[in-house]
Amino acid sequence: MKRNIFGIVMAFVILTALATTMAQKADKKWTEWSKKDAQDILEKSPWAQKQTETDASEQMFSPTSDPRLNGNRSTSNDDTRAGQGATNQATNVTYYVRFFSARPIRQALARQIELGGTLKGDQLLKLHNFAEVKSEDSIIVTVLFKGAAGADQRSVNPVMQAFNSAVTGTLKNTCYLQRSDGKQLFLEEYVPPGRDGFGARFIFLRMPNEKQFIDANSKEIRFFAELNGNIKIDRRFKIADMMYQGELEY
């Protein structure tokens, strides 16, 4: 019983500390954020979540020969392994799901770029405008994926191929935002990952039928995207926590 009480107290302390830290970041102007401040917004804030998937399918795979050389019939999976080799270990891929249309996310990205010191003059002004402009028409969710640090690059190749080859038409029925009342808003447009490093963009109408899909009464918003049978991203965000400078940001 004492252990349970202690665990509850510690969980409350940790959550309180996290909420206090996020409030301090929100009160501080984004141009004053440190690199860590910006990273916290991008990885553990009300507008950002992570989903890590483990693939153990090749962990015990140890081929002794190429079945194609022996005239044996091979599966497409065999061909893939023979062509690029097997990792022979479990692989992890982490998906970073962010409300890109929310100013805190864009400001954190802009701050990281600004701290890099590569932009000057007009470029810096454009960066600040990108960070501070409010999204009026769209809700944009970005998904960035990364393999584990030091992991074989082959672990993310199938994921990269899936994101690069996906198109709006095939995702329209398998990607949506869902409110706590069950109402769903399906994808309007998909943009594959680009050179900016922000990730793939999933774009939804902010005001379908001229009415806000998300408001303060929505309680929770779920982002779901199924790119293929192996890649499904499912994250939930609490609307009450997505307040920034006195406004709901998403």
Secondary structure, 3 states (H helix, E strand, C coil): CHHHHHHHHHHHHHHHHHHHHHHHHHHCCHHHCCHHHHHHHHHCECCEEEEEEEECCCCCCCCCCCCCCCCCCCCHHHHHHHHHCCCCCCEEEEEEEEECCCHHHHHHHHHHHHHCCCCCHHHHHHHHHHHHCCCCCEEEEEEEEEECCCCCHHHCHHHHHHHHHCCHHHHCCCEEEEECCCCEEECCEEECCCCCCCCEEEEEECCHHHCCCCCCCCCEEEEEEECCCCCEEEEEEEHHHCEECCEECC
